[in-house]
Amino acid sequence: MDKLIVEARNNTLWLTINRPEQRNALSEEITLGIAAAIADAGRDRSIRAIVVTATGDKAFCAGADLQSGSSFQFDYSEPNLAYANMLRAAHASTVPLIARVNGACVAGGMGLLAMCDMAIAADDAVFGLPEVKVGVFPMQVLSVLQRLIPSRTLYELCLTGELTDAHEAKQMGLLNYIVPRPDLDTKLAWLLERLLDKSPSAIRRGRYAMRRIEAMPFEASMSFMESQIGLVSMTKDAKEGIQAFREKRKPVWPGR
């Protein structure tokens, strides 16, 4: 599918939206493709991270393709939508996702950003939820944004529809790092290197656990995590990691 480039590079799956002339706007085909690729990555033990990005230097994702005339046209007999299912796939993934924000990130693009665990952006990228300007609202996007952005800031973004810059987006909690555009891939490689040398099984189970406790009250969360630490300590990675620490050597992860 040329509108979505899916490629594996050094234990990392790259998902690249390839519609620069449409500011990398989403289509149902693309959202279905991203969801399927994320699910497939979870079954491939060689994939240790997923990078979500886009071609060009103008836009990361402009959200729905309003020029197509088919945006917000729904089959109301279907209880689930393609975009929501993409967010569900990201939420359920045990493979960490990193957003490489190469340009404007607005509307549905903010959902792509928020569904990822970490994010690096070019310092000239802009961010926003302008849906109210065309008479709609970022309904599905809010399901993933509300855990990242303080409530009053999120209301302002939604109700005014105004854009904000990368530095303000980082202050909101949307980004880990902002770098000059020429340094975007260097910083991404640095972040991936810090992730890929760690225990694969610890990361898989850890991301699973972190996502599960998001909506739990404290006591339910603590009880769940009590069970998880017992399980993760039984993995071959845990045994290898502790043995390597004792022997003062670098671990060789079995990944199980």
Buried (B, 14 or more C-beta within 10 A) or exposed (E): EEBBBBEEEEBBBBBBBBBBEBBBBBBBEBBBBBBBBBBBBBEEBEBBBBBBBBBBBBBBBBBBBBEEEEBEEEEEEEEEBBBBBBBBBBBBBBBBBBBBBBBBBBBBBBBBBBBBBBBBBBBBBBBBBBBBEEEBEBEBBBBBBEEBBEEEBBEBBBEEBEBBBBEBBBEBBBBBBBBEBEBBBEBBEEBBEEBBEBBBBBBBBBBBBEBBBEEEEEEEBEEEBEEBEEEBEEBEBBEBBEEBEEEEEEBEBEBE
